[in-house]
């Protein structure tokens, strides 16, 4: 949403037009490079976190290897192979939790200002799109070619519009009423 100079409308006593109050709609399909770029960023983040966790696990096990024979018996490659076998599960968990708890948006999609159109906290939709995202990451983006029409379900997400123009209930406080209630209580305290 473009910034609006409200001074001109206030000075001329004009109403704001509807096209200025609502966000601009996205014209045309989402470019493939934005979808693949968002998934690439997500894959890098999860792969980095998984490898970092494996390295910390390796170092923590090495601390317990006190004798020379234990150090020789310890194989660092075993924990790295464990981390690489857990990568698909970590990817699926990341995508599922991001879609489920963040209303259809991952960190990569946040970077590219995109969001999946899905109901808030929909388990079925989050599971479905997490599986699609997992297959896209594991196939290097080739899965996109099979499900191209479904990936056009992305929408542009404008945080300013959603945060500043969201309808909120206003609960005003009647201060005079509260002051009167407080004075009555103080008078009863003096009488006691």
N, C-alpha and C positions, 0 to 999 in steps of 0.2 A: 504494500500500500504506500503510495507516494505521500510525502508530508503536505499538509494543507495549511495555507496561510489564512487563519481565521479572522485576522484584522479587517481584511477587505469585506468579508461577509458581514461582520459586525457593524462596520461603518455605514454600509449601504443597506443594512437591515434586510439581508437576503437569506433565504434558506439554503442549506447545503443540498446539492443534488445527490440523488441516490448513487450515482456512479462514483462519487467521491467517498461515500461512506462504506461501500462494500469493496472487498479486495478484488483485484483484477483476476479474471478467470484465465486459466492456462489455455493457450491456443495451440492445438495440435497435440500429438502424442509426446510422451517423455522421451528425450533422446537416449539411445542405448548406452552412450558413454556415461551418462549420469547414473543409470541403474548399475552398470558394471563397476563404476568407480566407487559407488556407495558400498557395494558388496566387497570390493577389494579392500577398502579401508576397514570394514568390519572383520574380514578374514585376517588382515594383518594384526589388528588389535587382539583377537582371540588367540592367534598363533603366538604372539609375543607374550601374552599372559600365561599360556600353557607352557612355553619354553622357560619362562621366568620361574614358574612354580616348580618345574622339574629341576632347574638349577638349584633352587633353594632346598628342595627335597634331597638332592645329591649332597649338598654341603652339610645339611643337618645329619644325614646318615654317616658322613665321614667323621663327624665329631665323636661318634660313638665307637669308631674303629680305633681302639687303643693299641692293640698289638700289631706286630709286623705281619703276622699270618692273616689277621682279619683284613688288613689293608690290601694285601695281595689277593684275597678272595673276593673283595668287593669289585663288582663290575659296574662302571658308570653307564655303560651302553644299555644295560637292562632297564634303568629308570628312564632313559631317553626313549627307548622303544615303547615303554609303558605310556609316556606322555604323547607320543605320536599316535598310539592306538586310542587314546582318550580324546584326541582332537575333534573327531566328528561329533562325539557326545557333547563336548564343550561348545562347539559351533551351534548345534541344535538348541542347547540350553540357552545360549546367548540370544539367538534369534527369537526363540519362543518367549523368553522373559521380556525382551525388548518390545516385541509386538503386543504382548498381553498387558504389560504394566505401563507402557509408554504410548498407548493408543496408536499402535501401528508404525512406530518410528524407531530406527536404530541410530547408533552414533553416526554411521556413514550417511544415512538419509538425512540426519540433522545437519550434517556438513553441507549436503547438496540441497537443503531446504525442500525435501520431499517427505511425504507421509502416505502410508497405505490407507485407502478408504475401507475402514472396518468399524463395526460397533465397538464401543468402549468395553474392555475386558471380556471379549468374546473368546472363549477357550477354543472353540472349533476353528474359527478363522485364524487365530494366532498359531495353532498347531499346523494348519494347512500352509500358511505362508512361511512358517519356520522350516517346514519340510522343503518347500520350493527354494528358499534361500540356501538351505544346506546343500541341495543338489546343484544349485548354481555355483556355489563355491567349490564343491568337490569336482565338478566337471570343467572348471575354468571358464564358466560363462556359456558353455554350449547348451545347457539346459534352457537358457533364455530363448533360443531359436525354436524350441519345441512349444513353449508356452508364451509366445510373444504377445498375444492378445490379452492374456490375463495380467501381464505386467504393466499394461497401460492403466491399471487401477490406481496408479500413484496420483497424488494431488499435490499442488503447491501448498506449502504451509507457511503462513505469515504469522510469526509470533506476536508482533505488535498488534495486529488486528484482534487476535484471539484473547490477548491479555488485557488490552485497554478498552475494547468495545464490547466485552462480554457483559451480558445483563446480570447484575448482582442485586440482591435484595438489600434495601437500606432499612436498618433498624435504628430509628432515631431515639435518643434518650431524652425523657422529659426531666430536666434537671430541677425545675421548681417542685415537682411532685416528690422527687427524691429528697430534696432539702426539707420539705414539710414533714416527711416521714422520719427523717433523722432528728428534727427538733422535738417531735413528739416523744421519741424514745429517750432523749436527753432529759426532758421534763419528768418522765416517769422514773428515771434514775435518780434525780434530785429528791423526788418525793419519797423514795424508798430509803 
